[in-house]
């Protein structure tokens, strides 16, 4: 049935053509009753007489009828018109990932998000016993809001009939087929879809398919015999954990791949967290003002003000200390004369100061120093000086009418400077070494955080496979009325505890603790892998 734009079929008016596949043509239609825009898939007229393709069309209708998931294009209804099968589906506006790839590989976070949504849809489908069997970018529709819709379940749950599998597929499907599909294995499971998802992700992050060739045969032979070039070899910027996850997904042996779509999605979630968490601080640092790093020489150094204030502080403390030392020396030195022994004779009769110099030099002492420092505190005998200096230096007598006698309280007061006795001067300022506080230990670098998160993502990949295997084992034993032995449950509990602790330490950028817990978790993982033969 080839419909014209504007024609009416049942309650639907054709408003455009959306595309054509190997077994049908898809139109954009409007329900004339509800006025809702939908998509209508019609079996091509030249294939109606082929019962196996009619069965395939009916199978797609029944599969979609039981799959209700936000990442799967929803079936609304199916009708017959003019002896023709019609499938009315959700209209998905946007572009396929195949079309998006023609514009270049998308950003890595977007690629991971798209594949995570596809894996969510496959997890739901596989849980309901549905294997898609035709996973490729052309069957993934990306909406303007970023939602991915998985489409075209036309060969879902197909048998091992090679004709049914291959007829109606385009050459592009061969690039994404799993080895077991190429070999015609009768009992396909969800791991075949995961292989195709791995090939799609490989193409999204590198811009190239893992296998290429001049013919379908050479491409299929590569899927069976050749190992793909590691994605990180094509783009060294890719995280190592992502490289490992992709290579695990496209392993030749289904047992070496992720065993469930959920395990694959969890591994990619760890990669996404690793590439997003350290980016925010780095981006903030990149956009921070850089003026201090390139400031001109005339700009005063911020440390100048603290240096000056500390200098005057030390000078003040030194001056006070010097004055205190002089007072203490005057008050408590053994040579200090008492008031009763104050001589009444002129100062010229004072005894000469003992000195290590020869006796003949004692009668001609050198002038008294003008600067008073802590080192210039008077020695046990007063120096021989001129009458004016002696009068200024000796303590005043009680009989002096103009100078009051010192009282005990007055002795504790600072000595007032006079013209004859210069005030003590603070010591000359010495260059001070600015006390620089010890530098705080530098935090982990972005590269170290990335490396730690990549290692943690690898552990999560291995732990995901263990969880899947243990889950299957638990269900098998529960069906027989038994429970898992402690040799499984004990390391499983320790593994989960250490993984949670390692994740918490990573979120706090405590790499030492993250490594410690990660190593402990890895030891439990190794125990479980040995028990489960993984």
KOLTOR-759803 format. One record per residue (C-alpha): residue in three letters; chain; residue number from 0; x negated, y negated, z negated. Coordinates in steps of 0.1 Angstrom, whole numbers, plus 5000, padded with zeros to 4 digits. Example, Ala and Ser with C-alpha at 12.3 -4.5 7.8 and 13.67 -1.06 7.14 Angstrom:
2
resn	chain	resi	u	v	w
ALA	A	0	4877	5045	4922 .
SER	A	1	4863	5011	4929 .
END
This chain:
534
resn	chain	resi	u	v	w
UNK	A	0	5000	5000	5000 .
UNK	A	1	4985	4967	5012 .
UNK	A	2	5003	4938	4996 .
UNK	A	3	5004	4903	5009 .
UNK	A	4	5000	4872	4987 .
UNK	A	5	5034	4860	4978 .
UNK	A	6	5051	4894	4983 .
UNK	A	7	5073	4908	4956 .
UNK	A	8	5071	4944	4944 .
UNK	A	9	5095	4953	4916 .
UNK	A	10	5094	4925	4890 .
UNK	A	11	5059	4912	4901 .
UNK	A	12	5049	4886	4926 .
UNK	A	13	5014	4889	4942 .
UNK	A	14	4994	4857	4937 .
UNK	A	15	4959	4868	4947 .
UNK	A	16	4934	4897	4952 .
UNK	A	17	4910	4905	4924 .
UNK	A	18	4890	4933	4941 .
UNK	A	19	4890	4967	4956 .
UNK	A	20	4874	4999	4943 .
UNK	A	21	4868	5033	4957 .
UNK	A	22	4903	5045	4949 .
UNK	A	23	4925	5014	4946 .
UNK	A	24	4929	4977	4951 .
UNK	A	25	4935	4952	4923 .
UNK	A	26	4958	4923	4927 .
UNK	A	27	4966	4893	4905 .
UNK	A	28	5004	4892	4899 .
UNK	A	29	5029	4873	4879 .
UNK	A	30	5059	4889	4862 .
UNK	A	31	5089	4870	4875 .
UNK	A	32	5108	4877	4843 .
UNK	A	33	5083	4870	4816 .
UNK	A	34	5061	4847	4837 .
UNK	A	35	5030	4864	4824 .
UNK	A	36	5000	4868	4846 .
UNK	A	37	4987	4904	4849 .
UNK	A	38	4966	4926	4870 .
UNK	A	39	4981	4953	4892 .
UNK	A	40	4960	4983	4904 .
UNK	A	41	4974	5001	4934 .
UNK	A	42	4962	5035	4948 .
UNK	A	43	4949	5030	4983 .
UNK	A	44	4973	5043	5009 .
UNK	A	45	4947	5065	5027 .
UNK	A	46	4940	5084	4995 .
UNK	A	47	4976	5091	4985 .
UNK	A	48	4975	5124	5003 .
UNK	A	49	4945	5135	4982 .
UNK	A	50	4959	5152	4951 .
UNK	A	51	4926	5152	4932 .
UNK	A	52	4924	5114	4934 .
UNK	A	53	4960	5110	4925 .
UNK	A	54	4953	5131	4894 .
UNK	A	55	4924	5109	4886 .
UNK	A	56	4946	5078	4889 .
UNK	A	57	4972	5094	4866 .
UNK	A	58	4944	5104	4841 .
UNK	A	59	4933	5068	4839 .
UNK	A	60	4968	5057	4832 .
UNK	A	61	4971	5082	4803 .
UNK	A	62	4937	5074	4789 .
UNK	A	63	4943	5037	4788 .
UNK	A	64	4977	5043	4773 .
UNK	A	65	4961	5057	4741 .
UNK	A	66	4932	5032	4739 .
UNK	A	67	4941	4999	4722 .
UNK	A	68	4909	4980	4714 .
UNK	A	69	4899	4943	4718 .
UNK	A	70	4870	4953	4740 .
UNK	A	71	4890	4975	4764 .
UNK	A	72	4912	4961	4791 .
UNK	A	73	4947	4970	4780 .
UNK	A	74	4972	4989	4800 .
UNK	A	75	5007	4973	4799 .
UNK	A	76	5027	4997	4819 .
UNK	A	77	5027	5020	4849 .
UNK	A	78	5055	5022	4876 .
UNK	A	79	5063	5039	4909 .
UNK	A	80	5073	5018	4938 .
UNK	A	81	5079	5030	4973 .
UNK	A	82	5064	5064	4963 .
UNK	A	83	5033	5046	4952 .
UNK	A	84	5016	5046	4918 .
UNK	A	85	5011	5012	4902 .
UNK	A	86	4991	5003	4871 .
UNK	A	87	4999	4970	4854 .
UNK	A	88	4971	4959	4832 .
UNK	A	89	4958	4930	4811 .
UNK	A	90	4945	4902	4833 .
UNK	A	91	4909	4895	4823 .
UNK	A	92	4895	4862	4834 .
UNK	A	93	4858	4859	4838 .
UNK	A	94	4829	4876	4856 .
UNK	A	95	4814	4910	4855 .
UNK	A	96	4779	4915	4840 .
UNK	A	97	4769	4927	4874 .
UNK	A	98	4777	4893	4888 .
UNK	A	99	4761	4876	4858 .
UNK	A	100	4728	4895	4865 .
UNK	A	101	4727	4881	4900 .
UNK	A	102	4721	4847	4884 .
UNK	A	103	4692	4861	4863 .
UNK	A	104	4689	4879	4831 .
UNK	A	105	4710	4864	4803 .
UNK	A	106	4694	4851	4770 .
UNK	A	107	4685	4879	4747 .
UNK	A	108	4710	4871	4719 .
UNK	A	109	4738	4871	4746 .
UNK	A	110	4727	4904	4761 .
UNK	A	111	4726	4920	4726 .
UNK	A	112	4761	4907	4718 .
UNK	A	113	4775	4920	4751 .
UNK	A	114	4762	4954	4746 .
UNK	A	115	4773	4955	4710 .
UNK	A	116	4808	4948	4722 .
UNK	A	117	4806	4976	4748 .
UNK	A	118	4793	5000	4721 .
UNK	A	119	4822	4990	4699 .
UNK	A	120	4847	4999	4727 .
UNK	A	121	4829	5032	4733 .
UNK	A	122	4828	5041	4696 .
UNK	A	123	4866	5037	4696 .
UNK	A	124	4870	5057	4729 .
UNK	A	125	4847	5085	4718 .
UNK	A	126	4865	5088	4685 .
UNK	A	127	4897	5095	4705 .
UNK	A	128	4879	5121	4726 .
UNK	A	129	4874	5099	4757 .
UNK	A	130	4842	5097	4776 .
UNK	A	131	4840	5069	4801 .
UNK	A	132	4815	5085	4825 .
UNK	A	133	4811	5054	4847 .
UNK	A	134	4794	5028	4825 .
UNK	A	135	4777	5001	4845 .
UNK	A	136	4776	4962	4845 .
UNK	A	137	4803	4961	4872 .
UNK	A	138	4828	4976	4848 .
UNK	A	139	4820	4951	4820 .
UNK	A	140	4840	4919	4823 .
UNK	A	141	4827	4889	4804 .
UNK	A	142	4853	4862	4796 .
UNK	A	143	4846	4825	4792 .
UNK	A	144	4850	4829	4754 .
UNK	A	145	4822	4855	4753 .
UNK	A	146	4844	4886	4749 .
UNK	A	147	4834	4917	4768 .
UNK	A	148	4862	4940	4782 .
UNK	A	149	4853	4975	4793 .
UNK	A	150	4872	4985	4824 .
UNK	A	151	4878	5012	4849 .
UNK	A	152	4884	5045	4830 .
UNK	A	153	4891	5061	4864 .
UNK	A	154	4869	5092	4859 .
UNK	A	155	4872	5094	4821 .
UNK	A	156	4873	5130	4809 .
UNK	A	157	4866	5142	4845 .
UNK	A	158	4857	5179	4850 .
UNK	A	159	4824	5191	4863 .
UNK	A	160	4837	5190	4899 .
UNK	A	161	4809	5172	4917 .
UNK	A	162	4833	5160	4944 .
UNK	A	163	4857	5145	4919 .
UNK	A	164	4827	5129	4900 .
UNK	A	165	4810	5114	4930 .
UNK	A	166	4838	5106	4954 .
UNK	A	167	4849	5070	4951 .
UNK	A	168	4818	5058	4932 .
UNK	A	169	4796	5032	4947 .
UNK	A	170	4758	5036	4950 .
UNK	A	171	4754	5012	4921 .
UNK	A	172	4768	5039	4898 .
UNK	A	173	4738	5062	4906 .
UNK	A	174	4715	5037	4889 .
UNK	A	175	4732	5043	4855 .
UNK	A	176	4741	5080	4856 .
UNK	A	177	4728	5102	4828 .
UNK	A	178	4706	5132	4837 .
UNK	A	179	4734	5156	4826 .
UNK	A	180	4759	5140	4849 .
UNK	A	181	4735	5143	4878 .
UNK	A	182	4730	5180	4869 .
UNK	A	183	4767	5185	4868 .
UNK	A	184	4769	5196	4831 .
UNK	A	185	4805	5207	4824 .
UNK	A	186	4806	5197	4787 .
UNK	A	187	4797	5160	4788 .
UNK	A	188	4800	5140	4756 .
UNK	A	189	4796	5104	4745 .
UNK	A	190	4758	5106	4747 .
UNK	A	191	4761	5104	4785 .
UNK	A	192	4778	5070	4781 .
UNK	A	193	4751	5059	4757 .
UNK	A	194	4724	5067	4783 .
UNK	A	195	4742	5045	4808 .
UNK	A	196	4745	5017	4782 .
UNK	A	197	4707	5020	4776 .
UNK	A	198	4701	5016	4813 .
UNK	A	199	4724	4986	4814 .
UNK	A	200	4707	4970	4784 .
UNK	A	201	4673	4976	4800 .
UNK	A	202	4684	4957	4830 .
UNK	A	203	4699	4929	4810 .
UNK	A	204	4668	4922	4790 .
UNK	A	205	4642	4927	4818 .
UNK	A	206	4661	4918	4849 .
UNK	A	207	4651	4952	4865 .
UNK	A	208	4666	4987	4865 .
UNK	A	209	4644	5014	4850 .
UNK	A	210	4646	5035	4881 .
UNK	A	211	4649	5024	4917 .
UNK	A	212	4644	5041	4951 .
UNK	A	213	4653	5041	4988 .
UNK	A	214	4680	5067	4985 .
UNK	A	215	4705	5081	4960 .
UNK	A	216	4684	5113	4959 .
UNK	A	217	4652	5095	4949 .
UNK	A	218	4670	5076	4922 .
UNK	A	219	4687	5107	4908 .
UNK	A	220	4653	5125	4909 .
UNK	A	221	4638	5097	4889 .
UNK	A	222	4665	5100	4862 .
UNK	A	223	4656	5136	4859 .
UNK	A	224	4618	5136	4861 .
UNK	A	225	4603	5101	4855 .
UNK	A	226	4598	5081	4824 .
UNK	A	227	4608	5044	4826 .
UNK	A	228	4583	5016	4822 .
UNK	A	229	4587	5004	4786 .
UNK	A	230	4607	4971	4786 .
UNK	A	231	4581	4954	4765 .
UNK	A	232	4555	4961	4792 .
UNK	A	233	4577	4940	4816 .
UNK	A	234	4584	4913	4790 .
UNK	A	235	4559	4912	4761 .
UNK	A	236	4582	4887	4743 .
UNK	A	237	4608	4915	4736 .
UNK	A	238	4609	4928	4700 .
UNK	A	239	4592	4962	4695 .
UNK	A	240	4623	4975	4678 .
UNK	A	241	4645	4966	4708 .
UNK	A	242	4620	4984	4731 .
UNK	A	243	4621	5015	4709 .
UNK	A	244	4659	5014	4708 .
UNK	A	245	4662	5012	4746 .
UNK	A	246	4637	5040	4751 .
UNK	A	247	4656	5062	4727 .
UNK	A	248	4689	5055	4745 .
UNK	A	249	4675	5066	4779 .
UNK	A	250	4658	5098	4766 .
UNK	A	251	4662	5127	4790 .
UNK	A	252	4673	5150	4763 .
UNK	A	253	4707	5140	4748 .
UNK	A	254	4695	5153	4714 .
UNK	A	255	4667	5127	4714 .
UNK	A	256	4691	5098	4720 .
UNK	A	257	4714	5080	4696 .
UNK	A	258	4740	5105	4686 .
UNK	A	259	4768	5080	4683 .
UNK	A	260	4777	5046	4697 .
UNK	A	261	4779	5033	4661 .
UNK	A	262	4743	5043	4655 .
UNK	A	263	4732	5025	4687 .
UNK	A	264	4751	4994	4677 .
UNK	A	265	4736	4994	4642 .
UNK	A	266	4701	4995	4656 .
UNK	A	267	4709	4965	4679 .
UNK	A	268	4724	4947	4649 .
UNK	A	269	4690	4950	4631 .
UNK	A	270	4672	4936	4662 .
UNK	A	271	4697	4907	4665 .
UNK	A	272	4691	4899	4628 .
UNK	A	273	4654	4900	4633 .
UNK	A	274	4653	4876	4662 .
UNK	A	275	4678	4851	4647 .
UNK	A	276	4669	4848	4610 .
UNK	A	277	4634	4833	4614 .
UNK	A	278	4644	4810	4642 .
UNK	A	279	4663	4785	4622 .
UNK	A	280	4633	4773	4600 .
UNK	A	281	4610	4773	4629 .
UNK	A	282	4634	4753	4650 .
UNK	A	283	4638	4728	4622 .
UNK	A	284	4601	4725	4619 .
UNK	A	285	4598	4720	4656 .
UNK	A	286	4623	4692	4656 .
UNK	A	287	4609	4675	4624 .
UNK	A	288	4591	4641	4628 .
UNK	A	289	4555	4646	4637 .
UNK	A	290	4544	4610	4629 .
UNK	A	291	4522	4619	4599 .
UNK	A	292	4501	4642	4621 .
UNK	A	293	4494	4616	4647 .
UNK	A	294	4494	4584	4626 .
UNK	A	295	4468	4557	4633 .
UNK	A	296	4438	4551	4611 .
UNK	A	297	4451	4517	4596 .
UNK	A	298	4480	4536	4580 .
UNK	A	299	4471	4537	4542 .
UNK	A	300	4466	4572	4528 .
UNK	A	301	4494	4581	4504 .
UNK	A	302	4469	4592	4478 .
UNK	A	303	4454	4557	4474 .
UNK	A	304	4479	4544	4449 .
UNK	A	305	4476	4574	4425 .
UNK	A	306	4438	4570	4426 .
UNK	A	307	4438	4534	4416 .
UNK	A	308	4463	4539	4388 .
UNK	A	309	4441	4568	4374 .
UNK	A	310	4410	4546	4376 .
UNK	A	311	4424	4518	4354 .
UNK	A	312	4439	4543	4330 .
UNK	A	313	4405	4558	4324 .
UNK	A	314	4389	4524	4321 .
UNK	A	315	4415	4514	4294 .
UNK	A	316	4410	4546	4275 .
UNK	A	317	4372	4541	4276 .
UNK	A	318	4375	4506	4263 .
UNK	A	319	4396	4516	4234 .
UNK	A	320	4373	4545	4226 .
UNK	A	321	4343	4522	4226 .
UNK	A	322	4360	4497	4203 .
UNK	A	323	4370	4525	4179 .
UNK	A	324	4334	4538	4178 .
UNK	A	325	4320	4503	4169 .
UNK	A	326	4346	4499	4141 .
UNK	A	327	4338	4533	4127 .
UNK	A	328	4301	4527	4128 .
UNK	A	329	4304	4494	4110 .
UNK	A	330	4328	4507	4083 .
UNK	A	331	4312	4540	4076 .
UNK	A	332	4275	4537	4084 .
UNK	A	333	4252	4542	4054 .
UNK	A	334	4233	4510	4061 .
UNK	A	335	4264	4487	4058 .
UNK	A	336	4256	4461	4031 .
UNK	A	337	4281	4456	4003 .
UNK	A	338	4295	4422	3992 .
UNK	A	339	4273	4422	3961 .
UNK	A	340	4242	4426	3981 .
UNK	A	341	4248	4398	4005 .
UNK	A	342	4216	4378	4004 .
UNK	A	343	4219	4341	3994 .
UNK	A	344	4187	4332	4010 .
UNK	A	345	4184	4321	4046 .
UNK	A	346	4186	4349	4072 .
UNK	A	347	4150	4343	4081 .
UNK	A	348	4139	4364	4050 .
UNK	A	349	4156	4395	4063 .
UNK	A	350	4135	4427	4066 .
UNK	A	351	4123	4438	4099 .
UNK	A	352	4142	4467	4115 .
UNK	A	353	4123	4500	4115 .
UNK	A	354	4113	4509	4150 .
UNK	A	355	4093	4535	4167 .
UNK	A	356	4073	4507	4181 .
UNK	A	357	4038	4497	4165 .
UNK	A	358	4040	4475	4134 .
UNK	A	359	4025	4445	4152 .
UNK	A	360	4053	4444	4176 .
UNK	A	361	4080	4443	4149 .
UNK	A	362	4076	4406	4145 .
UNK	A	363	4085	4399	4181 .
UNK	A	364	4117	4418	4187 .
UNK	A	365	4133	4417	4221 .
UNK	A	366	4165	4397	4224 .
UNK	A	367	4197	4415	4214 .
UNK	A	368	4215	4430	4243 .
UNK	A	369	4245	4412	4256 .
UNK	A	370	4266	4442	4267 .
UNK	A	371	4279	4464	4239 .
UNK	A	372	4285	4500	4248 .
UNK	A	373	4290	4531	4227 .
UNK	A	374	4253	4538	4230 .
UNK	A	375	4245	4503	4215 .
UNK	A	376	4261	4510	4181 .
UNK	A	377	4238	4494	4153 .
UNK	A	378	4210	4516	4140 .
UNK	A	379	4204	4522	4103 .
UNK	A	380	4188	4487	4097 .
UNK	A	381	4200	4454	4111 .
UNK	A	382	4178	4441	4138 .
UNK	A	383	4155	4411	4133 .
UNK	A	384	4170	4382	4151 .
UNK	A	385	4171	4344	4151 .
UNK	A	386	4189	4326	4124 .
UNK	A	387	4218	4319	4146 .
UNK	A	388	4222	4356	4156 .
UNK	A	389	4218	4368	4120 .
UNK	A	390	4245	4344	4109 .
UNK	A	391	4268	4356	4135 .
UNK	A	392	4261	4393	4129 .
UNK	A	393	4263	4395	4091 .
UNK	A	394	4296	4400	4073 .
UNK	A	395	4309	4367	4058 .
UNK	A	396	4304	4361	4021 .
UNK	A	397	4334	4358	3997 .
UNK	A	398	4322	4323	3986 .
UNK	A	399	4327	4310	4021 .
UNK	A	400	4356	4286	4020 .
UNK	A	401	4364	4289	4057 .
UNK	A	402	4362	4327	4062 .
UNK	A	403	4384	4349	4041 .
UNK	A	404	4368	4381	4027 .
UNK	A	405	4378	4412	4046 .
UNK	A	406	4405	4433	4029 .
UNK	A	407	4409	4471	4033 .
UNK	A	408	4438	4465	4057 .
UNK	A	409	4418	4441	4077 .
UNK	A	410	4389	4466	4080 .
UNK	A	411	4411	4488	4100 .
UNK	A	412	4420	4461	4125 .
UNK	A	413	4401	4457	4158 .
UNK	A	414	4371	4434	4156 .
UNK	A	415	4379	4401	4172 .
UNK	A	416	4353	4390	4197 .
UNK	A	417	4335	4357	4192 .
UNK	A	418	4313	4335	4213 .
UNK	A	419	4282	4347	4194 .
UNK	A	420	4291	4384	4196 .
UNK	A	421	4305	4394	4230 .
UNK	A	422	4335	4416	4230 .
UNK	A	423	4328	4453	4238 .
UNK	A	424	4332	4459	4274 .
UNK	A	425	4346	4491	4288 .
UNK	A	426	4321	4514	4305 .
UNK	A	427	4314	4507	4341 .
UNK	A	428	4340	4526	4362 .
UNK	A	429	4326	4558	4376 .
UNK	A	430	4339	4573	4408 .
UNK	A	431	4366	4596	4398 .
UNK	A	432	4373	4629	4414 .
UNK	A	433	4410	4631	4422 .
UNK	A	434	4424	4661	4406 .
UNK	A	435	4441	4680	4434 .
UNK	A	436	4467	4705	4422 .
UNK	A	437	4461	4740	4434 .
UNK	A	438	4478	4746	4467 .
UNK	A	439	4509	4767	4465 .
UNK	A	440	4506	4801	4482 .
UNK	A	441	4516	4798	4518 .
UNK	A	442	4548	4817	4527 .
UNK	A	443	4550	4844	4553 .
UNK	A	444	4546	4833	4588 .
UNK	A	445	4573	4838	4615 .
UNK	A	446	4552	4865	4631 .
UNK	A	447	4549	4884	4598 .
UNK	A	448	4587	4881	4592 .
UNK	A	449	4594	4893	4628 .
UNK	A	450	4570	4922	4623 .
UNK	A	451	4587	4932	4590 .
UNK	A	452	4622	4930	4605 .
UNK	A	453	4612	4950	4635 .
UNK	A	454	4598	4977	4612 .
UNK	A	455	4630	4976	4592 .
UNK	A	456	4651	4979	4624 .
UNK	A	457	4632	5011	4633 .
UNK	A	458	4639	5025	4599 .
UNK	A	459	4676	5017	4604 .
UNK	A	460	4676	5035	4637 .
UNK	A	461	4662	5066	4622 .
UNK	A	462	4685	5063	4592 .
UNK	A	463	4715	5060	4616 .
UNK	A	464	4707	5093	4632 .
UNK	A	465	4704	5109	4598 .
UNK	A	466	4738	5095	4587 .
UNK	A	467	4754	5109	4618 .
UNK	A	468	4739	5143	4614 .
UNK	A	469	4747	5144	4577 .
UNK	A	470	4783	5133	4585 .
UNK	A	471	4787	5161	4609 .
UNK	A	472	4772	5186	4584 .
UNK	A	473	4795	5173	4556 .
UNK	A	474	4826	5177	4578 .
UNK	A	475	4816	5212	4588 .
UNK	A	476	4810	5223	4552 .
UNK	A	477	4841	5206	4539 .
UNK	A	478	4862	5226	4565 .
UNK	A	479	4847	5257	4549 .
UNK	A	480	4854	5245	4513 .
UNK	A	481	4818	5237	4505 .
UNK	A	482	4797	5206	4498 .
UNK	A	483	4762	5195	4506 .
UNK	A	484	4733	5207	4485 .
UNK	A	485	4715	5183	4463 .
UNK	A	486	4684	5186	4485 .
UNK	A	487	4704	5166	4510 .
UNK	A	488	4724	5143	4488 .
UNK	A	489	4695	5132	4465 .
UNK	A	490	4672	5119	4493 .
UNK	A	491	4702	5104	4511 .
UNK	A	492	4711	5083	4481 .
UNK	A	493	4675	5072	4476 .
UNK	A	494	4672	5063	4513 .
UNK	A	495	4703	5041	4511 .
UNK	A	496	4692	5025	4479 .
UNK	A	497	4657	5017	4492 .
UNK	A	498	4670	5004	4525 .
UNK	A	499	4694	4980	4507 .
UNK	A	500	4666	4968	4485 .
UNK	A	501	4643	4963	4515 .
UNK	A	502	4670	4944	4533 .
UNK	A	503	4676	4921	4503 .
UNK	A	504	4638	4914	4500 .
UNK	A	505	4637	4906	4537 .
UNK	A	506	4665	4881	4534 .
UNK	A	507	4645	4864	4506 .
UNK	A	508	4613	4865	4527 .
UNK	A	509	4596	4887	4500 .
UNK	A	510	4575	4907	4524 .
UNK	A	511	4556	4925	4497 .
UNK	A	512	4588	4939	4481 .
UNK	A	513	4603	4946	4515 .
UNK	A	514	4572	4967	4525 .
UNK	A	515	4573	4986	4491 .
UNK	A	516	4610	4995	4494 .
UNK	A	517	4606	5002	4532 .
UNK	A	518	4578	5027	4525 .
UNK	A	519	4599	5044	4499 .
UNK	A	520	4628	5046	4522 .
UNK	A	521	4606	5060	4550 .
UNK	A	522	4594	5088	4528 .
UNK	A	523	4630	5098	4521 .
UNK	A	524	4638	5095	4558 .
UNK	A	525	4610	5119	4566 .
UNK	A	526	4623	5144	4541 .
UNK	A	527	4658	5143	4556 .
UNK	A	528	4645	5144	4592 .
UNK	A	529	4626	5176	4583 .
UNK	A	530	4656	5191	4566 .
UNK	A	531	4679	5183	4596 .
UNK	A	532	4653	5191	4622 .
UNK	A	533	4655	5156	4638 .
END
